[in-house]
């Protein structure tokens, strides 16, 4: 049942679908997606039971590498997720792709998560980076694999990006770091800036990769 008649927790979802991951640690992997709706997106209200049922059907339909929980403020729907995931009984590895602003939500979900992916543009307000690092540390403490995806905003300097790499390394030596150049950078991805930045980043932490995003519609975000 999709709707808000149940007394259980509900959430506004943009959809439950299939796609090829466009960015991050599992870029290029075929995944099932649960996307939480943003303010400008068309949303359907799902009960936790409805999502669990959709996930069971999704997993039985075809072969996936994993399941991605993504979209706007995915970890702000903690009660909904902790109600839905145990009922769904998904055996696929589950990744949460979040902005890292709710580190306290990792512990209640750690039983179900294989990968915690934090995506940042390195241009947030004061305190944003601290919570990103706390989220990586919480994933480490919970025994989840964890990755930092840096998709730098235009105003993000190399120094800020390298500081994020260094702080992520200090939070957990097991952090995988992916740097995505901005769209349109394909022709100059190995120019002086990106080549030098990658060299300096790898000098700080060996598990750093420079990766181009996949274009749509194959990829989903």
Backbone as ProteinMPNN parsed JSONL, in Angstrom:
{"seq_chain_A": "XXXXXXXXXXXXXXXXXXXXXXXXXXXXXXXXXXXXXXXXXXXXXXXXXXXXXXXXXXXXXXXXXXXXXXXXXXXXXXXXXXXXXXXXXXXXXXXXXXXXXXXXXXXXXXXXXXXXXXXXXXXXXXXXXXXXXXXXXXXXXXXXXXXXXXXXXXXXXXXXXXXXXXXXXXXXXXXXXXXXXXXXXXXXXXXXXXXXXXXXXXXXXXXXXXXXXXXXXXXXX", "coords_chain_A": {"N_chain_A": [[0.842, -1.199, 0.0], [0.563, 2.16, -0.87], [0.642, 5.266, 0.52], [-0.763, 7.384, 3.108], [-2.337, 6.306, 5.119], [-1.678, 4.397, 7.02], [-0.645, 4.027, 10.445], [2.005, 3.931, 10.873], [5.478, 5.035, 10.293], [6.047, 7.388, 7.63], [7.302, 8.482, 4.413], [8.362, 10.893, 1.958], [8.923, 9.977, -1.229], [10.815, 10.138, -4.241], [10.867, 8.044, -5.885], [11.225, 4.465, -6.503], [13.526, 2.639, -8.105], [15.508, 1.416, -10.922], [18.951, 1.666, -11.986], [22.126, 2.89, -13.267], [24.809, 3.627, -11.282], [25.986, 6.926, -11.079], [28.021, 8.297, -9.85], [30.69, 8.387, -7.423], [31.835, 5.868, -5.036], [30.855, 3.412, -5.937], [30.496, 3.855, -8.625], [29.245, 3.24, -11.856], [28.148, 0.818, -11.229], [25.328, -1.343, -11.376], [22.383, -0.57, -9.821], [19.657, -0.801, -7.455], [17.521, 1.86, -6.669], [16.482, 3.932, -4.028], [14.985, 6.856, -3.771], [14.786, 9.748, -1.936], [12.554, 12.444, -1.905], [13.202, 15.725, -3.122], [12.505, 19.249, -2.572], [11.527, 20.321, -4.985], [10.722, 18.165, -6.43], [8.434, 15.735, -7.75], [6.56, 13.892, -5.495], [5.751, 10.808, -3.836], [3.946, 9.57, -1.139], [5.132, 7.117, 0.909], [4.457, 4.36, 3.017], [6.346, 2.672, 5.584], [5.944, -0.072, 5.377], [5.054, -0.246, 2.736], [7.342, 0.51, 1.294], [9.08, -1.563, 2.041], [7.808, -3.71, 0.776], [8.059, -2.909, -1.918], [10.838, -3.047, -2.197], [11.325, -5.767, -1.874], [10.111, -6.743, -4.209], [11.654, -5.42, -6.116], [14.226, -6.521, -5.701], [13.769, -9.11, -6.506], [13.378, -8.931, -9.177], [15.531, -8.618, -11.03], [19.123, -8.638, -11.588], [21.238, -6.995, -9.343], [24.008, -4.984, -8.291], [23.898, -3.702, -5.832], [21.974, -1.813, -3.404], [20.908, 1.524, -3.356], [20.399, 4.133, -1.144], [19.282, 7.277, -1.395], [19.088, 10.812, -2.279], [17.288, 13.762, -1.14], [18.194, 14.651, 2.076], [18.384, 12.005, 3.18], [19.056, 10.625, 5.563], [17.548, 11.98, 7.36], [15.244, 10.648, 7.571], [15.145, 8.623, 9.466], [13.536, 7.071, 11.284], [11.663, 6.008, 9.519], [13.324, 4.46, 7.805], [14.465, 2.604, 9.6], [12.227, 1.211, 10.228], [11.427, 0.132, 7.787], [13.591, -1.348, 6.553], [14.28, -3.751, 8.085], [11.99, -5.306, 7.636], [11.944, -5.561, 4.894], [14.074, -7.254, 4.335], [16.314, -7.278, 2.624], [18.946, -8.734, 0.833], [20.937, -7.685, -0.664], [23.944, -5.673, -0.772], [23.744, -2.598, 0.964], [23.9, 0.812, 0.316], [24.162, 4.014, 1.717], [23.847, 7.208, 0.488], [24.775, 10.249, 1.356], [24.752, 13.652, 2.722], [26.313, 13.929, 4.893], [25.535, 15.296, 7.183], [24.184, 14.305, 9.341], [25.476, 12.657, 11.472], [24.736, 11.198, 13.738], [22.803, 9.436, 12.917], [23.915, 7.187, 11.831], [24.666, 5.025, 13.547], [22.148, 3.751, 14.405], [21.476, 2.575, 11.99], [23.529, 0.956, 11.199], [23.588, -1.829, 11.172], [22.361, -2.549, 8.827], [23.728, -1.382, 6.756], [26.158, -1.538, 4.19], [27.83, 0.274, 3.001], [28.756, 3.578, 3.627], [28.424, 6.527, 2.095], [29.606, 9.703, 1.74], [28.87, 12.727, 0.305], [30.289, 15.715, -0.763], [30.594, 19.229, -1.543], [32.596, 20.786, -0.732], [32.122, 23.409, -0.017], [30.439, 24.252, 1.932], [28.696, 25.883, 4.724], [30.144, 27.094, 7.87], [31.015, 24.499, 10.071], [29.9, 22.466, 8.591], [31.837, 20.781, 7.404], [32.921, 19.585, 9.682], [30.841, 17.903, 10.562], [30.668, 16.184, 8.397], [33.09, 14.801, 8.667], [32.635, 13.636, 11.167], [30.616, 11.875, 10.452], [31.955, 10.035, 8.797], [33.676, 8.969, 10.723], [31.782, 7.795, 12.397], [30.793, 5.807, 10.71], [33.064, 4.227, 10.439], [33.32, 3.383, 13.131], [31.019, 1.874, 13.317], [31.557, -0.301, 11.754], [31.093, -0.164, 9.029], [31.856, 0.022, 5.545], [33.288, 2.966, 4.087], [33.156, 6.079, 2.321], [34.369, 9.125, 0.948], [33.089, 11.45, -1.195], [34.145, 13.901, -3.242], [32.872, 16.498, -4.87], [33.731, 19.148, -6.104], [32.61, 22.497, -5.624], [32.614, 25.419, -7.744], [33.883, 27.51, -6.415], [35.479, 26.242, -4.589], [38.64, 25.912, -3.323], [41.879, 24.431, -4.107], [43.302, 24.064, -1.76], [41.29, 23.826, 0.172], [40.043, 21.483, -0.686], [42.148, 19.643, -0.364], [42.451, 19.804, 2.374], [40.096, 18.608, 3.196], [40.578, 15.993, 2.304], [42.741, 15.326, 3.955], [41.604, 15.518, 6.53], [39.625, 13.566, 6.362], [41.189, 11.3, 6.103], [42.402, 11.331, 8.622], [40.184, 10.87, 10.217], [39.526, 8.274, 9.527], [41.597, 5.786, 8.409], [40.735, 4.011, 6.579], [39.073, 5.248, 4.813], [37.8, 5.641, 1.599], [38.447, 7.822, -1.069], [36.991, 9.79, -3.5], [37.404, 11.99, -6.127], [35.548, 14.117, -8.065], [35.861, 15.856, -10.965], [34.395, 18.972, -12.121], [31.39, 19.114, -14.219], [31.97, 19.058, -17.736], [34.673, 19.079, -17.678], [36.038, 17.143, -19.01], [37.88, 17.319, -21.157], [40.061, 18.606, -20.088], [40.834, 17.203, -17.895], [43.203, 16.096, -17.093], [44.84, 18.249, -16.895], [47.113, 20.793, -15.655], [46.038, 21.612, -13.177], [44.249, 19.502, -12.171], [45.85, 17.229, -12.372], [48.021, 17.903, -10.695], [46.647, 18.363, -8.306], [45.613, 15.801, -7.756], [47.981, 14.377, -7.43], [49.004, 15.602, -5.102], [46.962, 15.005, -3.317], [47.041, 12.183, -3.188], [49.474, 11.972, -1.986], [48.791, 12.648, 0.572], [46.917, 10.746, 1.307], [46.647, 7.435, 0.427], [44.454, 6.181, -0.838], [42.953, 7.606, -3.004], [41.026, 8.671, -5.728], [40.675, 10.018, -8.989], [37.872, 10.648, -10.777], [35.653, 10.695, -13.519], [32.238, 11.709, -13.727], [29.45, 9.71, -14.741], [27.397, 10.381, -17.573], [23.856, 11.226, -17.767], [21.166, 9.365, -19.432], [21.944, 7.066, -18.143], [23.109, 7.079, -15.647], [22.189, 7.756, -12.22], [21.262, 10.077, -9.675]], "CA_chain_A": [[0.0, 0.0, 0.0], [1.237, 3.443, -0.895], [-0.275, 6.248, 1.04], [-0.487, 7.813, 4.459], [-3.376, 5.843, 6.018], [-1.074, 3.637, 8.104], [-0.151, 4.816, 11.574], [3.451, 3.819, 10.917], [6.205, 6.157, 9.693], [5.946, 7.577, 6.189], [8.317, 9.359, 3.828], [8.103, 11.342, 0.592], [9.922, 9.413, -2.123], [10.743, 10.456, -5.664], [10.678, 6.795, -6.599], [12.03, 3.259, -6.293], [13.8, 2.34, -9.502], [16.788, 0.812, -11.273], [19.819, 2.54, -12.762], [23.574, 2.722, -13.138], [25.293, 4.698, -10.418], [26.724, 7.906, -11.871], [29.139, 8.914, -9.152], [31.073, 7.836, -6.147], [32.633, 4.665, -4.834], [30.302, 2.336, -6.755], [30.181, 4.389, -9.95], [29.196, 2.232, -12.908], [27.458, -0.377, -10.762], [23.869, -1.34, -11.537], [21.813, -0.552, -8.485], [18.303, -0.384, -7.177], [17.577, 3.171, -6.023], [15.394, 4.533, -3.259], [15.293, 8.284, -3.777], [13.943, 10.625, -1.141], [12.205, 13.573, -2.767], [13.549, 17.097, -2.801], [11.375, 20.18, -2.549], [11.002, 20.584, -6.326], [10.43, 16.9, -7.093], [7.151, 15.088, -7.52], [6.758, 12.899, -4.446], [4.69, 9.896, -3.427], [4.102, 9.189, 0.249], [5.228, 5.682, 1.139], [4.608, 3.843, 4.369], [7.498, 1.777, 5.7], [5.532, -1.371, 4.851], [5.005, -0.15, 1.278], [8.712, 0.48, 0.785], [9.593, -2.921, 2.22], [7.22, -4.525, -0.285], [8.681, -2.507, -3.185], [12.213, -3.545, -2.215], [11.264, -7.21, -2.114], [9.805, -6.935, -5.634], [12.806, -4.935, -6.875], [15.333, -7.483, -5.586], [13.412, -10.348, -7.198], [13.126, -8.648, -10.588], [16.712, -8.761, -11.864], [20.374, -8.695, -10.822], [21.827, -5.718, -8.968], [25.192, -5.015, -7.44], [23.602, -3.175, -4.511], [20.84, -0.913, -3.264], [21.339, 2.862, -2.962], [19.461, 5.041, -0.487], [19.83, 8.573, -1.781], [18.124, 11.895, -2.388], [17.36, 14.862, -0.182], [18.168, 14.388, 3.511], [17.995, 10.602, 3.351], [19.179, 10.215, 6.961], [16.51, 12.645, 8.13], [14.105, 9.723, 7.587], [15.689, 7.492, 10.215], [12.462, 6.208, 11.797], [11.112, 5.32, 8.35], [14.272, 3.45, 7.33], [14.613, 1.531, 10.586], [11.005, 0.412, 10.177], [11.284, -0.548, 6.495], [14.672, -2.244, 6.148], [14.184, -5.103, 8.644], [10.871, -6.02, 7.025], [12.289, -5.845, 3.494], [14.959, -8.415, 4.295], [17.155, -7.192, 1.427], [20.261, -9.354, 0.988], [21.911, -6.892, -1.411], [24.648, -4.634, -0.002], [23.014, -1.337, 0.957], [24.694, 2.028, 0.445], [23.487, 5.286, 1.909], [24.583, 8.326, -0.102], [24.239, 11.359, 2.139], [25.59, 14.848, 2.767], [27.16, 13.874, 6.081], [25.12, 16.259, 8.205], [23.485, 13.619, 10.435], [26.315, 11.525, 11.905], [24.076, 10.413, 14.775], [21.896, 8.47, 12.3], [24.643, 6.02, 11.324], [24.635, 3.903, 14.492], [20.916, 2.966, 14.343], [21.338, 1.911, 10.692], [24.767, 0.28, 10.815], [23.322, -3.248, 10.943], [21.851, -2.763, 7.475], [24.536, -0.672, 5.762], [27.474, -2.014, 3.784], [28.64, 1.418, 2.577], [28.319, 4.943, 3.917], [29.071, 7.438, 1.159], [29.332, 11.108, 2.047], [29.177, 13.569, -0.847], [30.446, 17.118, -0.366], [31.138, 20.138, -2.557], [33.667, 21.543, -0.061], [31.781, 24.832, -0.018], [29.354, 24.453, 2.874], [28.92, 26.851, 5.805], [30.959, 26.65, 9.002], [30.472, 23.348, 10.769], [29.512, 21.411, 7.661], [32.924, 19.825, 7.25], [33.065, 18.827, 10.924], [29.837, 16.836, 10.594], [31.09, 15.207, 7.393], [34.137, 13.98, 9.271], [31.988, 12.842, 12.212], [29.877, 10.799, 9.799], [32.942, 9.029, 8.41], [34.125, 8.311, 11.953], [30.687, 6.949, 12.863], [30.767, 4.635, 9.834], [34.199, 3.388, 10.867], [32.987, 2.787, 14.422], [29.949, 0.908, 13.124], [31.996, -1.408, 10.918], [30.639, 0.004, 7.644], [32.761, 0.653, 4.588], [32.94, 4.384, 3.994], [33.807, 6.812, 1.236], [34.119, 10.556, 0.807], [33.036, 11.865, -2.59], [34.343, 15.342, -3.343], [32.444, 17.079, -6.148], [33.971, 20.519, -5.648], [31.978, 23.673, -6.214], [33.563, 26.255, -8.484], [34.649, 28.353, -5.501], [36.3, 25.437, -3.681], [40.054, 25.965, -3.689], [42.627, 23.199, -3.926], [43.662, 23.953, -0.349], [40.114, 23.329, 0.889], [39.875, 20.082, -1.081], [43.203, 18.856, 0.274], [42.161, 19.738, 3.81], [39.061, 17.585, 3.354], [41.257, 14.702, 2.157], [43.555, 15.095, 5.149], [40.729, 15.288, 7.682], [38.983, 12.263, 6.168], [42.221, 10.311, 6.436], [42.577, 11.321, 10.073], [38.99, 10.259, 10.805], [39.623, 6.837, 9.286], [42.561, 5.438, 7.356], [40.04, 3.146, 5.623], [38.213, 6.055, 3.947], [38.081, 5.758, 0.167], [38.133, 9.19, -1.483], [36.798, 9.979, -4.936], [37.281, 13.39, -6.533], [34.889, 14.28, -9.359], [35.964, 17.186, -11.575], [33.078, 19.494, -12.49], [30.934, 18.783, -15.572], [32.642, 19.788, -18.797], [36.125, 19.061, -17.483], [36.596, 15.94, -19.615], [39.022, 17.579, -22.036], [41.245, 19.098, -19.377], [40.88, 16.538, -16.599], [44.59, 15.846, -16.73], [45.632, 19.464, -17.018], [47.994, 21.04, -14.518], [45.334, 21.671, -11.89], [43.747, 18.226, -11.673], [46.984, 16.323, -12.199], [48.755, 18.298, -9.497], [45.779, 18.149, -7.144], [45.565, 14.369, -7.47], [49.295, 13.996, -6.9], [49.103, 16.078, -3.721], [45.982, 14.267, -2.51], [47.565, 10.832, -2.972], [50.547, 12.118, -1.014], [48.188, 12.724, 1.9], [46.144, 9.531, 1.583], [46.856, 6.637, -0.792], [43.223, 5.733, -1.491], [42.28, 8.741, -3.645], [40.849, 8.455, -7.156], [40.062, 11.066, -9.799], [36.902, 9.903, -11.585], [34.612, 11.466, -14.194], [30.885, 11.233, -13.55], [28.742, 9.206, -15.923], [26.271, 11.244, -17.983], [22.529, 10.623, -17.806], [20.269, 8.86, -18.384], [22.402, 5.797, -17.555], [23.378, 7.271, -14.234], [21.168, 8.405, -11.407], [21.852, 10.73, -8.495]], "C_chain_A": [[0.867, 1.234, 0.0], [0.237, 4.482, -0.433], [0.028, 6.549, 2.479], [-1.545, 7.342, 5.448], [-2.802, 5.088, 7.211], [-0.629, 4.572, 9.219], [1.368, 4.75, 11.694], [4.125, 5.004, 10.248], [6.049, 6.186, 8.179], [7.07, 8.484, 5.721], [7.921, 9.708, 2.403], [9.238, 10.863, -0.304], [9.707, 9.893, -3.55], [10.61, 9.196, -6.492], [11.581, 5.685, -6.109], [12.274, 2.704, -7.681], [15.146, 1.656, -9.67], [17.626, 1.81, -12.058], [21.276, 2.169, -12.582], [24.095, 3.911, -12.346], [26.232, 5.63, -11.185], [27.957, 8.451, -11.163], [29.515, 8.102, -7.923], [31.786, 6.506, -6.2], [32.155, 3.495, -5.688], [29.824, 2.851, -8.102], [30.246, 3.279, -10.995], [28.497, 0.954, -12.503], [25.95, -0.239, -11.003], [23.237, -1.505, -10.163], [20.294, -0.393, -8.53], [18.384, 0.896, -6.372], [16.309, 3.45, -5.235], [15.749, 5.997, -3.12], [14.274, 9.059, -2.952], [13.775, 11.944, -1.883], [12.709, 14.899, -2.224], [12.325, 17.985, -2.927], [10.741, 20.365, -3.927], [10.6, 19.314, -7.066], [9.012, 16.429, -6.788], [7.351, 13.939, -6.553], [5.525, 12.041, -4.258], [4.967, 9.518, -1.975], [4.069, 7.665, 0.377], [5.165, 5.414, 2.637], [5.855, 2.954, 4.389], [7.163, 0.4, 5.132], [5.491, -1.367, 3.327], [6.402, -0.188, 0.684], [9.298, -0.917, 0.913], [9.078, -3.836, 1.112], [7.836, -4.204, -1.642], [10.099, -3.057, -3.293], [12.264, -5.05, -2.448], [11.03, -7.485, -3.594], [10.996, -6.518, -6.489], [13.918, -5.967, -6.879], [15.044, -8.768, -6.343], [13.352, -10.181, -8.707], [14.319, -8.955, -11.479], [17.949, -8.728, -10.964], [20.906, -7.288, -10.585], [23.122, -5.951, -8.2], [24.82, -4.675, -6.0], [22.356, -2.303, -4.571], [21.352, 0.418, -2.738], [20.181, 3.625, -2.336], [20.0, 6.44, -0.674], [18.719, 9.614, -1.834], [18.259, 12.888, -1.248], [17.22, 14.361, 1.252], [17.721, 12.961, 3.821], [18.047, 10.184, 4.82], [18.243, 10.983, 7.886], [15.254, 11.794, 8.252], [14.471, 8.446, 8.349], [14.594, 6.542, 10.693], [11.853, 5.379, 10.669], [12.03, 4.185, 7.899], [14.408, 2.288, 8.312], [13.35, 0.685, 10.691], [10.932, -0.422, 8.903], [12.34, -1.618, 6.248], [14.608, -3.628, 6.798], [13.088, -5.938, 8.008], [11.206, -6.424, 5.593], [13.186, -7.058, 3.365], [15.862, -8.448, 3.083], [18.519, -7.824, 1.7], [21.337, -8.627, 0.184], [22.687, -5.986, -0.458], [23.89, -3.312, -0.141], [23.986, -0.189, 1.178], [23.774, 3.192, 0.757], [24.397, 6.372, 1.359], [24.012, 9.602, 0.503], [25.185, 12.551, 2.106], [26.425, 14.931, 4.043], [26.752, 14.786, 7.208], [24.342, 15.633, 9.365], [24.304, 12.416, 10.903], [25.655, 10.634, 12.932], [23.144, 9.343, 14.203], [22.6, 7.198, 11.842], [24.493, 4.825, 12.257], [23.331, 3.106, 14.428], [20.735, 2.172, 13.041], [22.497, 0.975, 10.364], [24.578, -1.216, 10.553], [22.972, -3.527, 9.482], [22.774, -2.219, 6.383], [25.857, -1.361, 5.483], [28.404, -0.848, 3.48], [27.975, 2.721, 2.989], [29.117, 5.865, 3.006], [28.635, 8.861, 1.486], [29.788, 11.944, 0.863], [29.209, 15.031, -0.42], [30.967, 17.942, -1.533], [32.241, 21.023, -1.996], [33.382, 23.05, -0.042], [30.655, 25.148, 0.972], [29.692, 25.483, 3.934], [29.746, 26.252, 6.926], [30.259, 25.506, 9.726], [30.102, 22.198, 9.872], [30.587, 20.343, 7.566], [33.104, 18.987, 8.509], [32.078, 17.662, 10.961], [30.119, 15.771, 9.534], [32.116, 14.253, 7.99], [33.566, 13.104, 10.384], [31.215, 11.67, 11.615], [30.811, 9.683, 9.349], [33.432, 8.254, 9.632], [33.049, 7.378, 12.496], [30.578, 5.687, 12.016], [31.894, 3.682, 10.189], [33.863, 2.656, 12.161], [31.92, 1.708, 14.295], [30.319, -0.263, 12.24], [31.506, -1.354, 9.491], [31.797, 0.49, 6.778], [32.333, 2.105, 4.417], [33.792, 5.087, 2.953], [33.429, 8.28, 1.321], [34.179, 10.889, -0.673], [33.113, 13.382, -2.621], [33.974, 15.778, -4.762], [32.53, 18.586, -5.971], [33.168, 21.572, -6.397], [33.049, 24.533, -6.857], [34.451, 27.069, -7.553], [35.541, 27.569, -4.541], [37.748, 25.437, -4.152], [40.702, 24.603, -3.495], [42.99, 22.995, -2.463], [42.509, 23.39, 0.473], [39.884, 21.853, 0.572], [40.898, 19.207, -0.381], [43.005, 18.764, 1.783], [41.093, 18.69, 4.081], [39.656, 16.184, 3.246], [42.017, 14.361, 3.434], [42.689, 14.78, 6.363], [40.006, 13.946, 7.572], [39.959, 11.141, 6.494], [42.393, 10.199, 7.945], [41.381, 10.687, 10.779], [39.022, 8.747, 10.663], [40.593, 6.576, 8.144], [41.929, 4.551, 6.293], [39.107, 3.926, 4.7], [38.696, 6.002, 2.495], [37.627, 7.141, -0.279], [38.093, 9.258, -3.004], [36.632, 11.465, -5.198], [36.679, 13.424, -7.927], [35.136, 15.695, -9.872], [34.587, 17.672, -11.993], [32.685, 19.091, -13.906], [31.637, 19.654, -16.614], [34.152, 19.765, -18.699], [36.798, 17.891, -18.19], [37.866, 16.207, -20.412], [40.264, 18.023, -21.286], [41.419, 18.422, -18.02], [42.312, 16.233, -16.159], [45.457, 17.084, -16.944], [46.404, 19.7, -15.719], [47.251, 21.008, -13.189], [44.977, 20.287, -11.363], [44.855, 17.207, -11.484], [47.752, 16.624, -10.93], [47.937, 18.048, -8.24], [45.741, 16.668, -6.759], [46.886, 13.891, -6.878], [49.426, 14.394, -5.427], [48.146, 15.317, -2.808], [46.477, 12.861, -2.197], [48.747, 10.864, -2.0], [50.038, 12.194, 0.41], [47.509, 11.421, 2.3], [46.18, 8.663, 0.335], [45.589, 6.25, -1.528], [42.415, 6.932, -1.988], [42.214, 8.465, -5.138], [40.217, 9.683, -7.794], [39.177, 10.377, -10.823], [35.92, 10.871, -12.228], [33.248, 10.868, -13.898], [30.346, 10.673, -14.859], [27.64, 10.189, -16.298], [24.953, 10.497, -17.857], [22.19, 10.227, -19.233], [20.732, 7.569, -17.751], [22.599, 5.94, -16.059], [22.217, 7.929, -13.534], [21.86, 9.021, -10.209], [20.77, 10.949, -7.455]], "O_chain_A": [[1.806, 1.34, 0.789], [-0.881, 4.559, -0.943], [0.993, 6.017, 3.027], [-1.654, 7.919, 6.53], [-3.374, 5.13, 8.3], [-0.288, 5.732, 8.989], [1.954, 5.439, 12.529], [3.454, 5.878, 9.699], [5.935, 5.145, 7.532], [7.71, 9.167, 6.521], [7.241, 8.939, 1.724], [10.381, 11.296, -0.152], [8.575, 10.037, -4.011], [10.276, 9.263, -7.675], [12.562, 5.918, -5.402], [11.324, 2.332, -8.371], [15.834, 1.355, -8.695], [17.086, 2.697, -12.718], [21.611, 1.248, -11.837], [23.847, 5.063, -12.702], [27.157, 5.175, -11.858], [28.844, 9.008, -11.809], [28.759, 7.25, -7.456], [32.272, 6.072, -7.245], [32.964, 2.673, -6.117], [28.852, 2.338, -8.656], [31.183, 2.481, -11.013], [28.27, 0.084, -13.344], [25.378, 0.841, -10.851], [23.523, -2.459, -9.44], [19.731, 0.085, -9.514], [19.226, 1.013, -5.481], [15.2, 3.23, -5.722], [16.708, 6.345, -2.43], [13.074, 9.034, -3.224], [14.737, 12.492, -2.421], [12.65, 15.16, -1.022], [11.253, 17.539, -3.334], [9.527, 20.55, -4.021], [10.178, 19.385, -8.22], [8.468, 16.691, -5.715], [8.221, 13.096, -6.767], [4.399, 12.484, -4.487], [6.099, 9.183, -1.624], [3.094, 7.017, -0.003], [5.749, 6.151, 3.431], [6.351, 2.538, 3.342], [8.0, -0.225, 4.48], [5.848, -2.36, 2.691], [6.625, -0.851, -0.329], [9.947, -1.403, -0.013], [9.832, -4.646, 0.572], [8.107, -5.108, -2.431], [10.515, -3.488, -4.369], [13.151, -5.546, -3.143], [11.674, -8.36, -4.172], [11.316, -7.183, -7.475], [14.492, -6.264, -7.926], [15.972, -9.449, -6.779], [13.282, -11.167, -9.44], [14.148, -9.495, -12.572], [17.84, -8.783, -9.739], [21.01, -6.488, -11.516], [23.302, -6.979, -7.548], [25.347, -5.269, -5.06], [21.77, -2.086, -5.632], [22.136, 0.454, -1.789], [19.111, 3.744, -2.932], [21.072, 6.761, -0.161], [17.57, 9.341, -1.485], [19.227, 12.854, -0.488], [16.227, 13.718, 1.594], [16.807, 12.738, 4.614], [17.165, 9.458, 5.279], [18.154, 10.669, 9.073], [14.31, 12.167, 8.949], [14.145, 7.337, 7.924], [14.716, 5.329, 10.523], [11.563, 4.196, 10.844], [11.566, 3.075, 7.64], [14.459, 1.127, 7.906], [13.398, -0.44, 11.19], [10.436, -1.549, 8.923], [12.005, -2.703, 5.773], [14.864, -4.616, 6.108], [13.24, -7.151, 7.857], [10.806, -7.493, 5.131], [13.078, -7.812, 2.398], [16.156, -9.523, 2.56], [19.174, -7.488, 2.687], [22.523, -8.921, 0.335], [22.145, -5.57, 0.566], [23.449, -2.953, -1.234], [24.792, -0.212, 2.108], [22.723, 3.343, 0.133], [25.573, 6.45, 1.716], [22.886, 9.989, 0.192], [26.275, 12.478, 1.54], [27.16, 15.898, 4.245], [27.548, 15.033, 8.114], [23.893, 16.34, 10.266], [23.869, 11.275, 10.746], [25.962, 9.445, 13.009], [22.736, 8.435, 14.927], [21.934, 6.222, 11.498], [24.219, 3.717, 11.795], [23.388, 1.877, 14.399], [19.95, 1.225, 12.986], [22.453, 0.273, 9.353], [25.339, -1.805, 9.786], [23.252, -4.609, 8.965], [22.615, -2.562, 5.212], [26.589, -1.725, 6.403], [29.615, -0.95, 3.671], [26.79, 2.94, 2.736], [30.337, 5.97, 3.129], [27.444, 9.173, 1.503], [30.95, 11.882, 0.461], [28.272, 15.524, 0.208], [31.682, 17.438, -2.399], [32.76, 21.9, -2.688], [34.308, 23.862, -0.05], [29.999, 26.184, 0.864], [30.84, 25.913, 4.039], [30.017, 25.051, 6.937], [29.051, 25.552, 9.96], [29.997, 21.062, 10.335], [30.296, 19.148, 7.635], [33.41, 17.798, 8.417], [32.444, 16.553, 11.351], [29.84, 14.591, 9.748], [32.011, 13.037, 7.829], [33.971, 11.95, 10.53], [31.166, 10.591, 12.207], [30.487, 8.506, 9.507], [33.584, 7.033, 9.582], [33.358, 6.297, 12.998], [30.298, 4.611, 12.544], [31.698, 2.467, 10.234], [34.093, 1.452, 12.275], [31.908, 0.745, 15.062], [29.487, -1.137, 11.994], [31.495, -2.373, 8.801], [32.624, 1.282, 7.23], [31.159, 2.437, 4.582], [34.956, 4.756, 2.73], [32.317, 8.631, 1.715], [35.19, 10.645, -1.333], [32.241, 14.065, -2.085], [34.674, 15.464, -5.725], [31.517, 19.239, -5.716], [33.058, 21.546, -7.623], [34.236, 24.398, -6.559], [35.624, 27.299, -7.847], [36.283, 28.167, -3.762], [38.039, 25.005, -5.267], [40.159, 23.732, -2.816], [42.985, 21.864, -1.977], [42.722, 22.571, 1.367], [39.567, 21.065, 1.463], [40.557, 18.145, 0.14], [43.353, 17.755, 2.397], [41.166, 17.966, 5.074], [39.284, 15.289, 4.005], [41.941, 13.236, 3.929], [43.005, 13.876, 7.136], [39.8, 13.267, 8.578], [39.577, 10.141, 7.101], [42.515, 9.098, 8.482], [41.539, 10.043, 11.816], [38.599, 8.022, 11.564], [40.42, 7.093, 7.041], [42.508, 4.353, 5.225], [38.413, 3.321, 3.881], [39.859, 6.286, 2.207], [36.541, 7.586, 0.09], [39.025, 8.844, -3.693], [35.811, 12.125, -4.562], [37.225, 12.837, -8.861], [34.659, 16.651, -9.261], [33.69, 16.855, -12.202], [33.552, 18.759, -14.714], [31.866, 20.843, -16.391], [34.842, 20.355, -19.53], [37.993, 17.661, -18.002], [38.816, 15.426, -20.357], [41.385, 17.85, -21.766], [42.053, 18.965, -17.115], [42.584, 16.128, -14.963], [46.666, 16.975, -17.149], [46.343, 18.888, -14.796], [47.743, 20.462, -12.202], [45.35, 19.93, -10.246], [44.814, 16.407, -10.549], [48.097, 15.716, -10.175], [48.463, 17.58, -7.23], [45.826, 16.325, -5.58], [46.904, 13.097, -5.937], [49.903, 13.609, -4.607], [48.48, 15.02, -1.661], [46.347, 12.396, -1.064], [48.989, 9.897, -1.278], [50.754, 11.85, 1.351], [47.517, 11.035, 3.469], [45.773, 9.124, -0.731], [45.636, 6.009, -2.734], [41.342, 7.235, -1.467], [43.209, 8.076, -5.749], [39.333, 10.311, -7.212], [39.667, 9.606, -11.648], [35.408, 11.77, -11.56], [33.112, 9.646, -13.825], [30.736, 11.106, -15.944], [27.012, 10.771, -15.414], [24.936, 9.266, -17.842], [22.844, 10.692, -20.167], [20.026, 7.008, -16.913], [22.291, 5.026, -15.294], [21.373, 8.572, -14.157], [22.912, 8.551, -9.776], [21.044, 11.484, -6.381]]}, "name": "protein", "num_of_chains": 1, "seq": "XXXXXXXXXXXXXXXXXXXXXXXXXXXXXXXXXXXXXXXXXXXXXXXXXXXXXXXXXXXXXXXXXXXXXXXXXXXXXXXXXXXXXXXXXXXXXXXXXXXXXXXXXXXXXXXXXXXXXXXXXXXXXXXXXXXXXXXXXXXXXXXXXXXXXXXXXXXXXXXXXXXXXXXXXXXXXXXXXXXXXXXXXXXXXXXXXXXXXXXXXXXXXXXXXXXXXXXXXXXXX"}
